[in-house]
């Protein structure tokens, strides 16, 4: 999925292409609701990450119940931290 610079999608206004490669595209966007600049990874990155789900599910399925609880707690805590577990991150600008 490609976006044109200046295009608005939801609260995001696309202002620059930060990185463009085979694995995806990173855009500098202005979050109009939060009035700040962020880095947004395009959908191709998400599709690539989805390919990892079966691998990690197989690993998770081999864990003991205690290991599963610990992993669940770590990833749940990490996702709630403002600088971890997110694809969008604030950038200077």
PAKOL-132210 format. One record per residue: x, y, z of N, C-alpha, C in turn; residue number from 1; chain. Coordinates in nm, 2 decimals. Each point is the difference from the previous one (the first is absolute). Example, Ala and Ser with C-alpha at 12.3 -4.5 7.8 and 13.67 -1.06 7.14 Angstrom:
BEGIN
SITE       nu       nv       nw      cau      cav      caw       cu       cv       cw   num   cadena
SITE     1.32    -0.57     0.78    -0.09     0.12     0.00     0.09     0.12     0.00     1        A
SITE    -0.04     0.11    -0.07     0.09     0.11     0.00    -0.08     0.11     0.08     2        A
//
This chain:
BEGIN
SITE       nu       nv       nw      cau      cav      caw       cu       cv       cw   num   cadena
SITE     0.09    -0.12     0.00    -0.09     0.12     0.00     0.09     0.12     0.00     1        A
SITE    -0.02     0.09    -0.09     0.08     0.12    -0.01    -0.09     0.12     0.03     2        A
SITE     0.06     0.10     0.06    -0.08     0.13     0.03     0.07     0.11    -0.07     3        A
SITE    -0.07     0.10    -0.05     0.05     0.12    -0.06     0.03     0.10     0.11     4        A
SITE     0.11     0.07    -0.01     0.04     0.11     0.09    -0.11     0.10     0.00     5        A
SITE    -0.04     0.04     0.12    -0.11     0.10     0.01    -0.14    -0.07     0.02     6        A
SITE     0.00    -0.13    -0.03    -0.13    -0.08     0.01    -0.03    -0.01     0.15     7        A
SITE    -0.13     0.01     0.03    -0.06    -0.02     0.13    -0.06    -0.13     0.01     8        A
SITE     0.03    -0.08     0.11    -0.07    -0.13     0.02    -0.03    -0.01     0.15     9        A
SITE    -0.12     0.02     0.04    -0.04     0.01     0.14     0.06     0.12     0.05    10        A
SITE     0.07    -0.01     0.12     0.06     0.12     0.06     0.14     0.03    -0.05    11        A
SITE     0.05    -0.08    -0.10     0.14     0.01    -0.04     0.01     0.07    -0.14    12        A
SITE     0.09     0.10     0.00     0.03     0.07    -0.12     0.14    -0.04    -0.04    13        A
SITE     0.02    -0.06    -0.12     0.13    -0.05    -0.04     0.09     0.11    -0.05    14        A
SITE     0.11     0.02     0.07     0.09     0.11    -0.04     0.13    -0.03    -0.06    15        A
SITE     0.05    -0.13     0.02     0.13    -0.04    -0.06     0.01    -0.15     0.00    16        A
SITE     0.08    -0.05    -0.09     0.04    -0.14     0.00     0.13    -0.01     0.07    17        A
SITE     0.01    -0.07     0.11     0.12    -0.02     0.08     0.08    -0.12    -0.05    18        A
SITE    -0.06    -0.10    -0.04     0.07    -0.12    -0.05    -0.10    -0.08    -0.09    19        A
SITE     0.06    -0.05    -0.11    -0.08    -0.07    -0.10     0.09    -0.12    -0.04    20        A
SITE    -0.05    -0.12     0.02     0.08    -0.12    -0.03    -0.09    -0.11    -0.04    21        A
SITE     0.05    -0.12    -0.03    -0.08    -0.12    -0.03    -0.09    -0.03     0.11    22        A
SITE     0.05     0.02     0.12    -0.08    -0.05     0.12    -0.11     0.10     0.04    23        A
SITE     0.00     0.12    -0.05    -0.11     0.09     0.04     0.05     0.14    -0.02    24        A
SITE    -0.09     0.09     0.05     0.03     0.14    -0.02    -0.04     0.07     0.14    25        A
SITE     0.09     0.09     0.04    -0.02     0.08     0.12    -0.03     0.14    -0.04    26        A
SITE    -0.10     0.06     0.05    -0.04     0.14    -0.03     0.01     0.08     0.13    27        A
SITE     0.04     0.12    -0.02    -0.01     0.10     0.10    -0.14     0.06    -0.02    28        A
SITE    -0.08     0.00     0.11    -0.14     0.05    -0.01    -0.02     0.10     0.11    29        A
SITE    -0.10     0.09    -0.02    -0.04     0.09     0.10    -0.13    -0.06     0.05    30        A
SITE     0.00    -0.03     0.13    -0.12    -0.04     0.07    -0.08     0.12     0.03    31        A
SITE    -0.11     0.03    -0.07    -0.07     0.12     0.01    -0.08     0.01     0.13    32        A
SITE    -0.04    -0.12     0.06    -0.07     0.00     0.12     0.09     0.03     0.12    33        A
SITE     0.12    -0.06     0.00     0.10     0.02     0.11     0.09     0.12    -0.03    34        A
SITE    -0.01     0.06    -0.12     0.09     0.11    -0.04     0.15    -0.03     0.03    35        A
SITE     0.04    -0.11    -0.06     0.14    -0.03     0.01     0.04    -0.09    -0.13    36        A
SITE     0.13    -0.01    -0.02     0.05    -0.08    -0.11     0.03    -0.14     0.05    37        A
SITE    -0.03    -0.10    -0.08     0.03    -0.14     0.03     0.05    -0.07    -0.12    38        A
SITE     0.05    -0.12     0.03     0.05    -0.09    -0.11    -0.11    -0.11    -0.02    39        A
SITE    -0.04    -0.02    -0.12    -0.11    -0.10    -0.02     0.06    -0.10    -0.10    40        A
SITE    -0.01    -0.13     0.03     0.04    -0.11    -0.09    -0.12    -0.04    -0.08    41        A
SITE     0.02    -0.02    -0.13    -0.10    -0.04    -0.09    -0.05    -0.14     0.02    42        A
SITE    -0.11    -0.04    -0.06    -0.06    -0.13     0.02     0.09    -0.11    -0.04    43        A
SITE     0.09     0.02    -0.09     0.08    -0.11    -0.04     0.09    -0.05     0.11    44        A
SITE     0.04     0.08     0.09     0.07    -0.04     0.12    -0.09    -0.08     0.09    45        A
SITE    -0.12     0.04     0.02    -0.09    -0.08     0.08    -0.02    -0.14    -0.06    46        A
SITE    -0.01    -0.01    -0.13    -0.02    -0.13    -0.07     0.12    -0.09     0.03    47        A
SITE     0.12     0.06    -0.01     0.12    -0.08     0.03     0.01    -0.05     0.15    48        A
SITE    -0.05     0.09     0.09     0.00    -0.04     0.14    -0.10    -0.12     0.02    49        A
SITE    -0.11     0.01    -0.07    -0.10    -0.11     0.01     0.06    -0.14    -0.04    50        A
SITE     0.10     0.00    -0.08     0.06    -0.13    -0.04     0.07    -0.06     0.12    51        A
SITE     0.04     0.08     0.10     0.06    -0.05     0.12    -0.09    -0.07     0.10    52        A
SITE    -0.13     0.03    -0.01    -0.10    -0.04     0.10     0.00    -0.16     0.01    53        A
SITE     0.00    -0.07    -0.11     0.00    -0.15     0.02     0.13    -0.05     0.07    54        A
SITE     0.11     0.06    -0.03     0.13    -0.04     0.06    -0.01     0.02     0.15    55        A
SITE    -0.04     0.12     0.04    -0.01     0.03     0.15    -0.11    -0.08     0.06    56        A
SITE    -0.11    -0.03    -0.07    -0.10    -0.08     0.06     0.05    -0.14     0.03    57        A
SITE     0.07    -0.06    -0.09     0.06    -0.13     0.02     0.09     0.00     0.12    58        A
SITE     0.08     0.10     0.02     0.09     0.01     0.11    -0.08     0.02     0.13    59        A
SITE    -0.10     0.08     0.00    -0.09     0.02     0.11    -0.07    -0.13     0.05    60        A
SITE    -0.04    -0.07    -0.10    -0.07    -0.13     0.03     0.09    -0.10     0.07    61        A
SITE     0.13     0.01    -0.01     0.09    -0.09     0.06     0.03     0.04     0.15    62        A
SITE    -0.04     0.12     0.04     0.04     0.05     0.13    -0.09    -0.06     0.11    63        A
SITE     0.06     0.00     0.12    -0.08    -0.04     0.11    -0.10     0.11     0.04    64        A
SITE    -0.10    -0.03     0.08    -0.09     0.10     0.04     0.06     0.12     0.07    65        A
SITE     0.11    -0.03     0.08     0.07     0.11     0.07     0.07     0.09    -0.10    66        A
SITE     0.06    -0.06    -0.10     0.07     0.07    -0.11    -0.10     0.09    -0.08    67        A
SITE    -0.12    -0.06    -0.03    -0.10     0.07    -0.07    -0.04     0.13     0.08    68        A
SITE    -0.03    -0.02     0.13    -0.04     0.11     0.08     0.10     0.11     0.00    69        A
SITE     0.13    -0.04     0.02     0.11     0.10     0.00     0.01     0.07    -0.14    70        A
SITE    -0.01    -0.07    -0.11     0.00     0.06    -0.13    -0.11     0.09    -0.02    71        A
SITE    -0.12    -0.04     0.04    -0.12     0.09    -0.01     0.02     0.13     0.08    72        A
SITE     0.05    -0.02     0.12     0.02     0.12     0.08     0.10     0.10    -0.06    73        A
SITE     0.11    -0.06    -0.05     0.10     0.09    -0.06    -0.05     0.07    -0.12    74        A
SITE    -0.07    -0.07    -0.09    -0.05     0.07    -0.12    -0.11     0.09     0.02    75        A
SITE    -0.09    -0.03     0.10    -0.11     0.08     0.04     0.06     0.13     0.05    76        A
SITE     0.10    -0.01     0.10     0.06     0.12     0.05     0.07     0.08    -0.10    77        A
SITE     0.07    -0.06    -0.09     0.08     0.07    -0.11    -0.09     0.07    -0.09    78        A
SITE    -0.11    -0.05    -0.04    -0.10     0.06    -0.09    -0.06     0.13     0.07    79        A
SITE    -0.01     0.00     0.13    -0.06     0.11     0.07     0.09     0.12     0.02    80        A
SITE     0.13    -0.03    -0.01     0.10     0.10     0.02     0.00     0.10    -0.12    81        A
SITE     0.01     0.13     0.02    -0.02     0.09    -0.11     0.11     0.00    -0.11    82        A
SITE     0.12    -0.06     0.03     0.10    -0.01    -0.10     0.03    -0.14    -0.05    83        A
SITE    -0.07    -0.10     0.04     0.02    -0.14    -0.04    -0.13    -0.06    -0.05    84        A
SITE     0.02    -0.10    -0.09    -0.12    -0.07    -0.05    -0.09     0.08    -0.09    85        A
SITE     0.06     0.11    -0.06    -0.08     0.08    -0.09     0.07     0.01    -0.13    86        A
SITE    -0.07     0.01    -0.11     0.06     0.03    -0.13     0.01     0.15    -0.03    87        A
SITE    -0.08     0.07     0.06     0.01     0.15    -0.01     0.08     0.05     0.11    88        A
SITE     0.10     0.08    -0.04     0.08     0.06     0.11     0.02     0.15    -0.04    89        A
SITE     0.01     0.08     0.10     0.02     0.14    -0.02     0.14     0.03    -0.05    90        A
SITE     0.01     0.09    -0.09     0.13     0.04    -0.06     0.02     0.15     0.02    91        A
SITE     0.12     0.04     0.00     0.02     0.15     0.01    -0.04     0.07    -0.13    92        A
SITE    -0.05     0.11     0.02    -0.04     0.08    -0.12    -0.12     0.07     0.02    93        A
//
